[in-house]
């Protein structure tokens, strides 16, 4: 997918576009399945970005407490 860790807005926008396309429903089952898989991958990328940011915040907060 090629999204950098700072591109959460881009990742979410791409995921939303995929979801909107799926909701239209004007595609074959094969196309819908491929798009669904793409959406899952995009969702995972968003989750990874958020987890990374959470880790950075926790590290920062732990340094502030020390």
Z-matrix of the N, CA and C atoms (Angstrom, degrees):
N
C 1 1.436
C 2 1.521 1 110.99
N 3 1.324 2 117.66 1 -34.44
C 4 1.441 3 120.36 2 172.10
C 5 1.518 4 115.58 3 75.59
N 6 1.306 5 118.58 4 30.52
C 7 1.453 6 120.97 5 178.60
C 8 1.516 7 108.65 6 -97.63
N 9 1.347 8 115.42 7 128.43
C 10 1.457 9 120.42 8 178.08
C 11 1.522 10 109.33 9 -75.56
N 12 1.311 11 114.94 10 160.50
C 13 1.456 12 119.82 11 -174.66
C 14 1.518 13 113.32 12 -64.41
N 15 1.323 14 118.90 13 -18.61
C 16 1.460 15 121.11 14 179.75
C 17 1.527 16 112.57 15 -90.87
N 18 1.307 17 118.48 16 1.14
C 19 1.459 18 122.17 17 -173.87
C 20 1.521 19 113.03 18 -101.73
N 21 1.330 20 118.15 19 46.14
C 22 1.462 21 120.05 20 -178.42
C 23 1.525 22 110.94 21 -62.76
N 24 1.320 23 117.25 22 -37.67
C 25 1.467 24 119.62 23 179.61
C 26 1.525 25 110.91 24 -62.89
N 27 1.320 26 115.94 25 -42.41
C 28 1.469 27 120.95 26 178.59
C 29 1.534 28 110.18 27 -64.38
N 30 1.331 29 116.40 28 -44.21
C 31 1.464 30 120.60 29 -179.23
C 32 1.530 31 111.09 30 -62.48
N 33 1.321 32 116.35 31 -43.39
C 34 1.466 33 119.86 32 179.39
C 35 1.528 34 111.54 33 -67.05
N 36 1.324 35 117.13 34 -38.30
C 37 1.470 36 120.94 35 178.72
C 38 1.527 37 110.68 36 -63.83
N 39 1.322 38 116.92 37 -41.60
C 40 1.465 39 120.51 38 178.39
C 41 1.533 40 111.00 39 -65.34
N 42 1.319 41 116.32 40 -40.87
C 43 1.459 42 120.32 41 177.96
C 44 1.523 43 110.31 42 -63.51
N 45 1.326 44 117.08 43 -44.13
C 46 1.462 45 120.12 44 179.57
C 47 1.524 46 111.27 45 -62.23
N 48 1.317 47 117.33 46 -39.62
C 49 1.471 48 121.18 47 178.06
C 50 1.534 49 110.12 48 -61.70
N 51 1.318 50 116.74 49 -43.02
C 52 1.462 51 121.15 50 178.50
C 53 1.525 52 110.86 51 -62.42
N 54 1.324 53 116.68 52 -44.78
C 55 1.464 54 121.15 53 179.70
C 56 1.533 55 110.41 54 -62.00
N 57 1.318 56 116.91 55 -44.12
C 58 1.468 57 120.54 56 179.39
C 59 1.522 58 111.34 57 -61.65
N 60 1.316 59 116.89 58 -40.78
C 61 1.467 60 120.77 59 178.33
C 62 1.524 61 110.48 60 -64.08
N 63 1.323 62 116.49 61 -42.16
C 64 1.467 63 120.22 62 177.96
C 65 1.530 64 111.16 63 -63.04
N 66 1.317 65 117.02 64 -39.46
C 67 1.469 66 120.78 65 -178.40
C 68 1.520 67 112.54 66 -66.11
N 69 1.329 68 116.79 67 -28.59
C 70 1.468 69 119.92 68 177.79
C 71 1.528 70 110.29 69 -62.01
N 72 1.325 71 115.28 70 -39.68
C 73 1.451 72 120.49 71 174.12
C 74 1.515 73 116.47 72 73.70
N 75 1.314 74 118.63 73 9.17
C 76 1.468 75 120.15 74 -178.50
C 77 1.530 76 110.97 75 -92.89
N 78 1.349 77 114.69 76 63.64
C 79 1.459 78 120.79 77 -179.56
C 80 1.523 79 108.71 78 -152.60
N 81 1.297 80 114.66 79 166.07
C 82 1.459 81 119.16 80 177.15
C 83 1.530 82 109.29 81 -73.42
N 84 1.304 83 115.34 82 165.06
C 85 1.466 84 120.03 83 177.95
C 86 1.522 85 110.24 84 -61.92
N 87 1.308 86 117.37 85 -38.82
C 88 1.470 87 122.17 86 178.39
C 89 1.528 88 110.53 87 -61.42
N 90 1.337 89 117.20 88 -46.07
C 91 1.460 90 121.35 89 178.55
C 92 1.530 91 110.94 90 -63.92
N 93 1.320 92 115.93 91 -41.11
C 94 1.465 93 120.57 92 179.87
C 95 1.524 94 110.43 93 -63.58
N 96 1.309 95 116.82 94 -41.21
C 97 1.462 96 120.37 95 179.22
C 98 1.521 97 111.36 96 -63.44
N 99 1.332 98 116.73 97 -43.87
C 100 1.463 99 120.59 98 178.73
C 101 1.530 100 110.57 99 -63.34
N 102 1.321 101 116.33 100 -40.71
C 103 1.451 102 120.34 101 178.91
C 104 1.525 103 111.21 102 -67.89
N 105 1.322 104 116.41 103 -36.69
C 106 1.465 105 121.32 104 176.24
C 107 1.532 106 110.33 105 -61.85
N 108 1.326 107 116.29 106 -44.72
C 109 1.462 108 120.38 107 177.07
C 110 1.523 109 111.40 108 -61.22
N 111 1.324 110 116.47 109 -40.38
C 112 1.459 111 121.01 110 177.22
C 113 1.529 112 109.58 111 -61.69
N 114 1.324 113 116.80 112 -42.47
C 115 1.458 114 121.25 113 178.62
C 116 1.519 115 112.00 114 -62.10
N 117 1.323 116 116.07 115 -41.08
C 118 1.469 117 119.22 116 177.35
C 119 1.522 118 110.88 117 -61.75
N 120 1.309 119 116.74 118 -41.27
C 121 1.462 120 121.55 119 178.53
C 122 1.529 121 110.28 120 -64.13
N 123 1.325 122 116.48 121 -42.67
C 124 1.459 123 120.76 122 178.65
C 125 1.529 124 110.74 123 -64.57
N 126 1.314 125 116.69 124 -40.31
C 127 1.457 126 121.60 125 178.56
C 128 1.528 127 110.00 126 -62.24
N 129 1.302 128 117.07 127 -43.01
C 130 1.463 129 122.19 128 178.41
C 131 1.527 130 110.31 129 -62.79
N 132 1.328 131 117.28 130 -40.45
C 133 1.464 132 120.98 131 178.40
C 134 1.529 133 110.36 132 -62.61
N 135 1.327 134 117.35 133 -41.66
C 136 1.466 135 121.44 134 177.26
C 137 1.519 136 110.44 135 -63.16
N 138 1.313 137 116.13 136 -44.41
C 139 1.460 138 120.72 137 179.38
C 140 1.534 139 110.97 138 -61.57
N 141 1.326 140 116.45 139 -41.84
C 142 1.465 141 120.89 140 178.87
C 143 1.527 142 111.32 141 -62.22
N 144 1.332 143 116.24 142 -42.93
C 145 1.462 144 120.88 143 179.13
C 146 1.527 145 109.95 144 -61.99
N 147 1.322 146 116.20 145 -46.75
C 148 1.466 147 120.18 146 -178.95
C 149 1.526 148 111.58 147 -64.72
N 150 1.317 149 117.40 148 -39.77
C 151 1.466 150 120.52 149 177.56
C 152 1.529 151 111.14 150 -63.51
N 153 1.326 152 115.88 151 -40.83
C 154 1.458 153 120.21 152 178.46
C 155 1.529 154 110.48 153 -62.94
N 156 1.318 155 116.66 154 -44.00
C 157 1.468 156 120.70 155 179.79
C 158 1.529 157 110.67 156 -65.67
N 159 1.319 158 117.06 157 -39.51
C 160 1.460 159 120.20 158 177.92
C 161 1.525 160 110.13 159 -61.92
N 162 1.301 161 116.53 160 -42.06
C 163 1.473 162 121.37 161 178.40
C 164 1.522 163 110.27 162 -61.29
N 165 1.330 164 116.63 163 -42.28
C 166 1.458 165 120.32 164 179.49
C 167 1.527 166 111.13 165 -63.99
N 168 1.321 167 117.03 166 -41.28
C 169 1.465 168 121.25 167 178.83
C 170 1.521 169 110.22 168 -64.40
N 171 1.328 170 117.00 169 -45.20
C 172 1.466 171 120.21 170 179.04
C 173 1.524 172 111.10 171 -61.49
N 174 1.311 173 117.55 172 -41.06
C 175 1.462 174 121.69 173 177.75
C 176 1.521 175 109.72 174 -61.88
N 177 1.315 176 116.42 175 -45.94
C 178 1.458 177 121.12 176 179.05
C 179 1.526 178 111.09 177 -60.53
N 180 1.331 179 116.79 178 -46.10
C 181 1.457 180 120.26 179 -179.42
C 182 1.521 181 111.71 180 -64.57
N 183 1.314 182 117.99 181 -37.65
C 184 1.459 183 121.92 182 177.73
C 185 1.527 184 111.15 183 -65.90
N 186 1.314 185 117.46 184 -35.77
C 187 1.466 186 121.37 185 177.87
C 188 1.527 187 109.97 186 -69.02
N 189 1.322 188 116.69 187 -36.27
C 190 1.460 189 121.08 188 180.00
C 191 1.528 190 110.46 189 -68.07
N 192 1.330 191 117.51 190 -33.37
C 193 1.473 192 122.14 191 -179.35
C 194 1.529 193 112.03 192 -75.17
N 195 1.329 194 116.31 193 -23.61
C 196 1.476 195 120.24 194 -175.72
C 197 1.510 196 112.72 195 -75.01
